[in-house]
């Protein structure tokens, strides 16, 4: 489960920067964007529709695994390079900027590693599911529909088997 406790929080008159182990949040204060964000938090259906459109222009909640590069200049401007969005510039005090960049550079590699592991697990589970589906088609048998608790057990067992195989390959 992702850890949501803040690692670093920086406040300014116009925004608050909150850094956790997996996410960087830049919350604007007293603006129309902030009011819209509050509406999205109260109504998830809005976040799923309109929120995605607004996120294309100004991503304010950023997964650390999505950050390509972070740098600060002498004046305290932190530049965050994102692959699918415009880069973000956050104006801070020089000391705050250095601290934020240092923390981000410490946390980003681990977040990228976790995202890669998660993607690999999902890919393995998808492959297992496709193989089972194909076995059912070839053999003429069908598999019963699994409930959520059964599915959780299947997923856990599939992950455990995959991890055991990886460990055996490393040992050989």
Residue frames as a rotation matrix with the C-alpha (Angstrom) as fourth column:
UNK 1
0.583 0.812 0.000 0.00
0.812 -0.583 0.000 0.00
0.000 0.000 -1.000 0.00
UNK 2
-0.020 -0.633 0.773 1.43
0.514 -0.670 -0.535 3.40
0.857 0.387 0.339 -0.93
UNK 3
-0.241 -0.145 -0.960 2.66
0.944 -0.266 -0.197 5.48
-0.227 -0.953 0.201 1.91
UNK 4
0.290 0.490 0.822 0.83
0.687 -0.705 0.178 8.81
0.666 0.513 -0.541 1.97
UNK 5
0.683 -0.097 -0.724 2.50
0.591 -0.509 0.626 10.44
-0.429 -0.855 -0.291 4.94
UNK 6
0.940 -0.305 0.154 4.38
-0.132 -0.741 -0.658 13.57
0.315 0.598 -0.737 3.91
UNK 7
0.332 -0.922 -0.201 8.16
0.938 0.345 -0.034 13.36
0.100 -0.177 0.979 3.73
UNK 8
-0.797 -0.550 -0.251 8.45
0.553 -0.830 0.065 17.10
-0.244 -0.087 0.966 3.10
UNK 9
0.377 0.904 0.203 5.99
0.926 -0.365 -0.093 19.99
-0.010 0.223 -0.975 3.11
UNK 10
-0.794 -0.593 -0.132 6.76
0.576 -0.804 0.149 23.49
-0.194 0.042 0.980 1.87
UNK 11
0.305 0.948 -0.095 4.24
0.892 -0.319 -0.322 26.29
-0.335 0.013 -0.942 2.19
UNK 12
-0.887 -0.439 0.143 4.11
0.462 -0.834 0.302 29.62
-0.013 0.334 0.942 0.39
UNK 13
-0.630 0.680 -0.375 1.44
-0.313 -0.664 -0.679 32.32
-0.711 -0.310 0.631 0.14
UNK 14
-0.135 0.590 -0.796 0.14
-0.982 -0.187 0.027 30.94
-0.133 0.786 0.604 -3.19
UNK 15
0.466 0.264 -0.845 0.66
-0.487 0.874 0.005 27.18
0.739 0.409 0.535 -2.97
UNK 16
0.362 -0.360 0.860 1.74
-0.774 0.397 0.492 24.23
-0.519 -0.844 -0.135 -0.83
UNK 17
0.059 -0.433 -0.900 4.17
-0.720 0.606 -0.339 21.56
0.691 0.668 -0.276 -2.00
UNK 18
0.414 0.116 0.903 3.70
-0.775 0.564 0.284 18.17
-0.476 -0.817 0.324 -0.33
UNK 19
-0.118 -0.553 -0.825 6.09
-0.799 0.546 -0.251 15.31
0.589 0.629 -0.507 -1.05
UNK 20
0.595 0.230 0.770 5.35
-0.636 0.720 0.277 11.72
-0.491 -0.655 0.575 -0.04
UNK 21
-0.242 -0.783 0.573 7.23
-0.217 0.619 0.755 8.55
-0.946 0.058 -0.320 -0.99
UNK 22
-0.393 0.137 0.909 5.19
0.761 0.604 0.238 8.08
-0.516 0.785 -0.342 -4.19
UNK 23
0.344 0.672 0.656 3.60
0.902 -0.431 -0.030 11.43
0.263 0.601 -0.755 -5.00
UNK 24
-0.849 -0.454 -0.269 4.40
0.494 -0.863 -0.103 15.13
-0.186 -0.221 0.957 -5.34
UNK 25
0.200 0.967 0.158 1.39
0.977 -0.210 0.048 17.40
0.080 0.145 -0.986 -4.80
UNK 26
-0.939 -0.344 0.025 1.31
0.343 -0.939 -0.027 21.08
0.033 -0.017 0.999 -5.60
UNK 27
-0.011 0.989 -0.146 -1.87
1.000 0.010 -0.007 22.55
-0.006 -0.146 -0.989 -4.19
UNK 28
-0.632 -0.132 0.764 -2.75
0.331 -0.937 0.112 26.06
0.701 0.324 0.636 -5.25
UNK 29
-0.542 0.431 -0.721 -4.35
0.742 -0.157 -0.651 28.38
-0.394 -0.888 -0.235 -2.71
UNK 30
-0.121 0.603 -0.788 -7.33
0.183 -0.767 -0.615 30.66
-0.976 -0.219 -0.017 -3.29
UNK 31
-0.774 -0.143 -0.617 -7.71
-0.543 -0.352 0.762 30.13
-0.326 0.925 0.195 -7.02
UNK 32
0.269 0.886 -0.378 -10.39
-0.958 0.205 -0.201 28.84
-0.101 0.416 0.904 -9.32
UNK 33
-0.105 -0.397 -0.912 -8.23
-0.508 0.810 -0.294 25.77
0.855 0.433 -0.287 -9.96
UNK 34
-0.958 -0.259 0.126 -8.24
-0.223 0.390 -0.894 24.99
0.182 -0.884 -0.431 -6.23
UNK 35
-0.297 0.929 0.221 -12.03
-0.769 -0.095 -0.632 25.29
-0.566 -0.358 0.743 -6.10
UNK 36
0.361 0.377 -0.853 -12.31
-0.852 0.505 -0.137 22.93
0.379 0.776 0.504 -9.06
UNK 37
-0.549 -0.638 -0.541 -9.94
-0.313 0.756 -0.575 20.46
0.775 -0.146 -0.614 -7.36
UNK 38
-0.848 0.290 0.444 -12.07
-0.430 0.112 -0.896 20.52
-0.309 -0.950 0.030 -4.22
UNK 39
0.193 0.954 -0.227 -15.16
-0.927 0.102 -0.361 19.78
-0.322 0.280 0.904 -6.32
UNK 40
0.112 -0.238 -0.965 -13.30
-0.642 0.724 -0.253 16.84
0.759 0.647 -0.072 -7.90
UNK 41
-0.877 -0.481 0.003 -12.38
-0.295 0.531 -0.794 15.46
0.380 -0.697 -0.608 -4.50
UNK 42
-0.549 0.748 0.374 -16.03
-0.542 0.022 -0.840 15.54
-0.636 -0.664 0.393 -3.45
UNK 43
0.631 0.775 -0.036 -17.34
-0.483 0.355 -0.801 14.08
-0.608 0.522 0.598 -6.73
UNK 44
-0.217 -0.826 0.521 -15.12
-0.062 0.544 0.837 11.32
-0.974 0.150 -0.169 -8.14
UNK 45
0.336 0.387 0.859 -17.08
0.793 0.377 -0.479 11.12
-0.509 0.842 -0.180 -11.40
UNK 46
0.984 -0.034 -0.177 -16.00
-0.105 -0.905 -0.412 14.70
-0.146 0.424 -0.894 -12.20
UNK 47
0.216 -0.975 0.058 -12.37
-0.607 -0.087 0.790 13.80
-0.765 -0.206 -0.610 -11.53
UNK 48
-0.163 -0.274 0.948 -12.57
0.381 0.869 0.316 10.88
-0.910 0.413 -0.038 -13.94
UNK 49
0.493 0.415 0.764 -14.02
0.856 -0.074 -0.512 12.97
-0.156 0.907 -0.392 -16.76
UNK 50
0.923 -0.068 0.378 -13.12
0.057 -0.948 -0.312 16.65
0.379 0.310 -0.872 -16.58
UNK 51
0.739 -0.661 0.129 -10.15
-0.316 -0.170 0.933 16.13
-0.595 -0.730 -0.335 -14.25
UNK 52
0.217 -0.665 0.715 -8.27
0.681 0.628 0.377 14.13
-0.699 0.405 0.589 -16.86
UNK 53
0.554 0.028 0.832 -8.69
0.733 -0.491 -0.471 16.94
0.395 0.871 -0.292 -19.37
UNK 54
0.922 -0.216 0.321 -7.40
-0.316 -0.899 0.304 19.57
0.223 -0.382 -0.897 -16.93
UNK 55
0.646 -0.696 0.315 -4.54
-0.002 0.411 0.912 17.29
-0.764 -0.589 0.264 -15.89
UNK 56
0.493 -0.453 0.743 -3.21
0.870 0.269 -0.414 17.36
-0.012 0.850 0.526 -19.44
UNK 57
0.557 -0.215 0.802 -2.50
0.208 -0.899 -0.386 21.08
0.804 0.381 -0.456 -19.10
UNK 58
-0.067 -0.548 0.834 -1.40
-0.767 -0.506 -0.394 21.40
0.638 -0.666 -0.386 -15.46
UNK 59
0.324 0.147 -0.934 -0.61
0.318 0.913 0.254 18.19
0.891 -0.380 0.250 -13.59
UNK 60
0.133 -0.228 0.964 -0.56
-0.735 -0.675 -0.058 19.09
0.664 -0.702 -0.258 -9.92
UNK 61
0.518 -0.051 0.854 -0.51
-0.629 0.654 0.421 15.61
-0.580 -0.755 0.307 -8.40
UNK 62
0.386 -0.525 -0.758 2.47
-0.800 0.219 -0.559 13.81
0.460 0.822 -0.335 -9.89
UNK 63
0.983 -0.163 0.080 3.59
0.113 0.894 0.434 10.24
-0.142 -0.418 0.897 -9.29
UNK 64
0.379 -0.914 -0.142 7.33
-0.557 -0.348 0.754 10.26
-0.739 -0.207 -0.641 -8.61
UNK 65
-0.118 -0.408 0.905 7.77
0.421 0.805 0.418 7.41
-0.899 0.431 0.077 -11.08
UNK 66
0.630 0.436 0.643 6.55
0.762 -0.183 -0.622 9.79
-0.154 0.881 -0.447 -13.83
UNK 67
0.847 -0.356 -0.394 9.25
-0.291 -0.932 0.216 12.40
-0.444 -0.069 -0.893 -13.24
UNK 68
0.794 -0.592 0.135 12.14
0.432 0.395 -0.811 12.38
0.427 0.702 0.570 -15.70
UNK 69
-0.317 -0.948 0.040 14.35
0.742 -0.274 -0.611 15.05
0.590 -0.164 0.790 -14.13
UNK 70
0.839 0.485 -0.246 14.38
0.530 -0.624 0.574 17.62
0.125 -0.612 -0.781 -11.32
UNK 71
-0.302 -0.942 0.144 16.68
0.860 -0.335 -0.384 20.63
0.410 0.008 0.912 -11.12
UNK 72
0.711 0.426 -0.559 16.88
0.628 -0.743 0.232 23.90
-0.317 -0.516 -0.796 -9.21
UNK 73
0.225 -0.648 0.728 18.56
0.552 -0.531 -0.643 27.11
0.803 0.547 0.238 -10.33
UNK 74
-0.723 -0.656 -0.216 20.27
0.556 -0.368 -0.745 29.72
0.409 -0.659 0.631 -8.15
UNK 75
-0.686 0.507 0.522 17.09
-0.508 -0.847 0.155 31.79
0.521 -0.159 0.839 -7.79
UNK 76
-0.735 0.378 0.563 15.16
-0.393 0.439 -0.808 28.85
-0.553 -0.815 -0.174 -6.28
UNK 77
0.213 0.814 -0.541 13.08
-0.967 0.097 -0.235 27.83
-0.138 0.573 0.808 -9.29
UNK 78
-0.451 -0.254 0.855 12.59
-0.254 0.956 0.150 24.06
-0.855 -0.149 -0.496 -9.33
UNK 79
-0.111 0.369 -0.923 12.08
-0.993 -0.011 0.116 22.61
0.033 0.929 0.367 -12.82
UNK 80
-0.230 0.176 0.957 10.33
-0.272 0.933 -0.237 19.25
-0.934 -0.315 -0.167 -13.00
UNK 81
-0.591 -0.050 -0.805 10.55
-0.807 0.058 0.588 17.45
0.018 0.997 -0.075 -16.35
UNK 82
-0.047 0.681 0.731 7.59
-0.308 0.686 -0.659 15.21
-0.950 -0.256 0.177 -17.18
UNK 83
-0.799 -0.400 0.450 7.42
0.229 0.490 0.841 12.93
-0.556 0.775 -0.300 -20.23
UNK 84
-0.456 0.702 0.547 3.80
0.873 0.233 0.429 13.49
0.174 0.673 -0.719 -21.32
UNK 85
0.692 0.661 -0.291 3.19
0.711 -0.694 0.116 17.02
-0.125 -0.287 -0.950 -20.04
UNK 86
0.493 -0.527 0.692 4.73
-0.041 -0.809 -0.587 20.43
0.869 0.261 -0.420 -20.12
UNK 87
-0.406 -0.712 -0.572 7.50
0.648 0.217 -0.730 20.84
0.644 -0.667 0.373 -17.58
UNK 88
0.750 0.648 -0.133 6.54
0.508 -0.436 0.743 22.41
0.423 -0.625 -0.656 -14.27
UNK 89
-0.429 -0.838 0.338 8.42
0.311 -0.488 -0.816 25.27
0.848 -0.245 0.470 -12.65
UNK 90
0.625 0.578 -0.525 7.91
0.670 -0.051 0.741 25.83
0.401 -0.814 -0.419 -8.93
UNK 91
0.029 -0.628 0.777 9.27
-0.089 -0.776 -0.624 29.10
0.996 -0.051 -0.079 -7.52
UNK 92
0.785 0.131 -0.606 10.71
0.549 0.305 0.778 28.55
0.287 -0.943 0.167 -4.03
UNK 93
0.754 -0.644 0.131 13.34
-0.615 -0.621 0.486 30.02
-0.231 -0.448 -0.864 -1.76
UNK 94
0.165 -0.752 -0.638 16.81
-0.766 0.310 -0.563 28.73
0.621 0.582 -0.525 -2.77
UNK 95
-0.717 -0.449 0.534 17.21
-0.695 0.526 -0.491 26.69
-0.061 -0.722 -0.689 0.44
UNK 96
0.082 0.843 0.531 13.75
-0.518 0.491 -0.700 25.15
-0.851 -0.217 0.478 0.07
UNK 97
0.688 0.150 -0.710 14.43
-0.724 0.202 -0.659 24.38
0.045 0.968 0.247 -3.60
UNK 98
-0.317 -0.893 -0.318 17.68
-0.789 0.435 -0.434 22.55
0.526 0.113 -0.843 -2.79
UNK 99
-0.652 0.127 0.748 15.96
-0.567 0.574 -0.591 20.54
-0.504 -0.809 -0.302 -0.07
UNK 100
0.447 0.892 0.064 13.05
-0.550 0.331 -0.767 19.57
-0.705 0.307 0.639 -2.38
UNK 101
0.505 -0.314 -0.804 15.37
-0.776 0.242 -0.582 18.58
0.378 0.918 -0.121 -5.23
UNK 102
-0.614 -0.776 0.143 17.56
-0.746 0.513 -0.424 16.52
0.256 -0.368 -0.894 -2.90
UNK 103
-0.380 0.552 0.742 14.52
-0.472 0.575 -0.669 14.66
-0.796 -0.604 0.042 -1.47
UNK 104
0.663 0.656 -0.361 13.03
-0.622 0.214 -0.753 14.09
-0.417 0.724 0.550 -4.93
UNK 105
0.182 -0.682 -0.708 16.32
-0.816 0.297 -0.495 12.74
0.548 0.668 -0.503 -6.28
UNK 106
-0.762 -0.391 0.516 16.46
-0.632 0.623 -0.461 10.36
-0.141 -0.678 -0.722 -3.30
UNK 107
-0.232 0.796 0.559 12.88
-0.329 0.476 -0.815 9.10
-0.915 -0.373 0.152 -3.74
UNK 108
0.336 0.442 -0.832 12.46
-0.898 -0.116 -0.425 8.98
-0.284 0.889 0.358 -7.55
UNK 109
-0.520 -0.552 -0.652 14.70
-0.751 0.659 0.042 5.92
0.407 0.511 -0.757 -8.23
UNK 110
-0.932 0.214 0.293 12.81
-0.030 0.760 -0.650 3.80
-0.362 -0.614 -0.701 -5.67
UNK 111
-0.012 0.981 -0.192 9.43
-0.397 -0.181 -0.900 4.95
-0.918 0.066 0.391 -7.03
UNK 112
0.118 -0.019 -0.993 10.52
-0.992 0.051 -0.119 4.04
0.053 0.999 -0.013 -10.57
UNK 113
-0.854 -0.474 -0.213 11.72
-0.451 0.880 -0.150 0.64
0.258 -0.032 -0.966 -9.37
UNK 114
-0.660 0.678 0.323 8.40
-0.029 0.407 -0.913 -0.03
-0.751 -0.612 -0.249 -7.60
UNK 115
0.239 0.759 -0.606 6.43
-0.708 -0.291 -0.644 1.03
-0.665 0.583 0.468 -10.70
UNK 116
-0.246 -0.418 -0.875 8.53
-0.909 0.414 0.058 -1.30
0.338 0.809 -0.481 -12.86
UNK 117
-0.986 -0.104 0.128 7.99
-0.151 0.884 -0.442 -4.23
-0.067 -0.455 -0.888 -10.46
UNK 118
-0.272 0.960 0.060 4.26
-0.218 -0.001 -0.976 -3.51
-0.937 -0.279 0.209 -10.40
UNK 119
0.256 0.335 -0.907 4.14
-0.933 -0.160 -0.322 -3.48
-0.253 0.928 0.272 -14.21
UNK 120
-0.636 -0.554 -0.538 6.10
-0.665 0.747 0.016 -6.74
0.393 0.368 -0.843 -14.39
UNK 121
-0.851 0.387 0.356 3.71
-0.020 0.652 -0.758 -8.41
-0.525 -0.652 -0.547 -11.92
UNK 122
0.100 0.947 -0.306 0.69
-0.485 -0.222 -0.846 -7.23
-0.869 0.233 0.437 -13.90
UNK 123
0.015 -0.167 -0.986 2.25
-0.992 0.120 -0.035 -8.49
0.124 0.979 -0.164 -17.12
UNK 124
-0.919 -0.379 -0.111 2.95
-0.354 0.915 -0.193 -11.91
0.175 -0.138 -0.975 -15.57
UNK 125
-0.567 0.776 0.277 -0.59
-0.014 0.328 -0.945 -12.16
-0.824 -0.539 -0.175 -14.22
UNK 126
0.249 0.640 -0.727 -2.02
-0.790 -0.300 -0.535 -11.18
-0.561 0.707 0.431 -17.58
UNK 127
-0.385 -0.473 -0.792 0.10
-0.844 0.528 0.095 -13.86
0.374 0.705 -0.602 -19.26
UNK 128
-0.969 0.074 0.235 -1.07
-0.069 0.835 -0.546 -16.46
-0.236 -0.546 -0.804 -16.72
UNK 129
-0.159 0.985 -0.067 -4.68
-0.258 -0.107 -0.960 -15.44
-0.953 -0.135 0.272 -17.37
UNK 130
0.184 0.179 -0.967 -4.24
-0.970 -0.124 -0.208 -15.66
-0.157 0.976 0.151 -21.14
UNK 131
-0.758 -0.520 -0.395 -2.61
-0.568 0.823 0.005 -19.09
0.322 0.228 -0.919 -20.83
UNK 132
-0.785 0.525 0.329 -5.49
0.053 0.586 -0.809 -20.35
-0.617 -0.618 -0.488 -18.70
UNK 133
0.155 0.862 -0.483 -8.02
-0.561 -0.326 -0.761 -18.93
-0.813 0.389 0.433 -21.13
UNK 134
-0.082 -0.281 -0.956 -6.21
-0.977 0.213 0.021 -20.58
0.198 0.936 -0.292 -24.03
UNK 135
-0.968 -0.248 0.050 -6.05
-0.252 0.930 -0.268 -23.90
0.020 -0.272 -0.962 -22.15
UNK 136
-0.392 0.900 0.190 -9.79
-0.091 0.167 -0.982 -23.68
-0.915 -0.402 0.017 -21.61
UNK 137
0.299 0.483 -0.823 -10.42
-0.845 -0.266 -0.463 -23.08
-0.443 0.834 0.329 -25.33
UNK 138
-0.402 -0.569 -0.717 -8.13
-0.839 0.542 0.040 -25.90
0.366 0.618 -0.696 -26.45
UNK 139
-0.998 -0.052 0.042 -9.39
-0.066 0.877 -0.476 -28.45
-0.012 -0.477 -0.879 -23.95
UNK 140
-0.414 0.910 -0.012 -13.02
0.168 0.089 0.982 -27.53
0.895 0.405 -0.190 -24.40
UNK 141
-0.036 0.364 -0.931 -13.36
0.986 0.162 0.026 -26.89
0.160 -0.917 -0.365 -20.69
UNK 142
0.198 0.102 0.975 -14.31
0.062 -0.994 0.092 -23.60
0.978 0.042 -0.203 -19.17
UNK 143
-0.758 -0.502 -0.416 -13.10
0.474 0.013 -0.880 -22.21
0.447 -0.865 0.228 -15.89
UNK 144
0.248 0.876 -0.414 -15.61
0.956 -0.151 0.253 -21.15
0.159 -0.459 -0.874 -13.26
UNK 145
0.300 -0.065 0.952 -16.01
0.074 -0.993 -0.091 -17.44
0.951 0.098 -0.293 -12.62
UNK 146
-0.389 -0.546 -0.742 -13.94
0.804 0.192 -0.562 -16.44
0.450 -0.815 0.364 -9.65
UNK 147
0.796 0.594 -0.115 -15.25
0.553 -0.637 0.537 -14.20
0.246 -0.492 -0.835 -6.89
UNK 148
0.648 -0.561 0.515 -13.15
-0.415 -0.827 -0.379 -11.32
0.638 0.032 -0.769 -5.59
UNK 149
0.501 -0.489 0.714 -11.72
-0.746 0.174 0.643 -13.30
-0.439 -0.855 -0.278 -2.65
UNK 150
0.683 -0.243 0.689 -10.95
0.392 0.918 -0.065 -16.24
-0.616 0.314 0.722 -4.93
UNK 151
0.806 -0.377 0.456 -9.33
0.327 -0.358 -0.874 -13.87
0.493 0.854 -0.166 -7.39
UNK 152
0.612 -0.596 0.520 -7.17
-0.764 -0.617 0.191 -12.37
0.207 -0.514 -0.832 -4.64
UNK 153
0.509 -0.396 0.764 -6.02
-0.280 0.763 0.582 -15.88
-0.814 -0.510 0.277 -3.70
UNK 154
0.750 -0.188 0.634 -5.27
0.626 0.512 -0.589 -16.69
-0.214 0.838 0.502 -7.34
UNK 155
0.782 -0.460 0.420 -3.34
-0.127 -0.777 -0.616 -13.45
0.610 0.429 -0.666 -7.78
UNK 156
0.530 -0.586 0.612 -1.33
-0.821 -0.174 0.544 -14.02
-0.213 -0.791 -0.573 -4.60
UNK 157
0.545 -0.305 0.781 -0.52
0.113 0.950 0.292 -17.59
-0.831 -0.071 0.552 -5.59
UNK 158
0.819 -0.211 0.533 0.49
0.552 0.036 -0.833 -16.49
0.157 0.977 0.146 -9.09
UNK 159
0.693 -0.583 0.424 2.77
-0.526 -0.811 -0.255 -13.79
0.492 -0.046 -0.869 -7.69
UNK 160
0.496 -0.501 0.709 4.34
-0.633 0.350 0.690 -16.19
-0.594 -0.792 -0.144 -5.19
UNK 161
0.663 -0.219 0.716 5.03
0.475 0.862 -0.176 -18.74
-0.579 0.457 0.675 -7.95
UNK 162
0.816 -0.341 0.467 6.55
0.299 -0.442 -0.846 -16.10
0.495 0.829 -0.259 -10.22
UNK 163
0.603 -0.607 0.518 8.77
-0.765 -0.623 0.162 -14.75
0.224 -0.494 -0.840 -7.44
UNK 164
0.545 -0.389 0.743 9.94
-0.258 0.765 0.590 -18.28
-0.798 -0.513 0.316 -6.52
UNK 165
0.754 -0.239 0.612 10.88
0.638 0.490 -0.594 -18.95
-0.157 0.838 0.522 -10.14
UNK 166
0.757 -0.479 0.445 12.84
-0.170 -0.801 -0.574 -15.68
0.631 0.359 -0.688 -10.29
UNK 167
0.533 -0.558 0.636 14.71
-0.809 -0.114 0.577 -16.54
-0.249 -0.822 -0.512 -7.10
UNK 168
0.618 -0.287 0.732 15.57
0.199 0.958 0.208 -20.01
-0.761 0.017 0.649 -8.42
UNK 169
0.805 -0.322 0.497 16.93
0.497 -0.091 -0.863 -18.47
0.323 0.942 0.087 -11.65
UNK 170
0.657 -0.570 0.493 19.09
-0.601 -0.791 -0.113 -16.06
0.454 -0.222 -0.863 -9.61
UNK 171
0.523 -0.434 0.733 20.47
-0.580 0.449 0.679 -18.92
-0.624 -0.781 -0.017 -7.49
UNK 172
0.699 -0.254 0.668 21.36
0.536 0.805 -0.254 -21.01
-0.473 0.536 0.699 -10.57
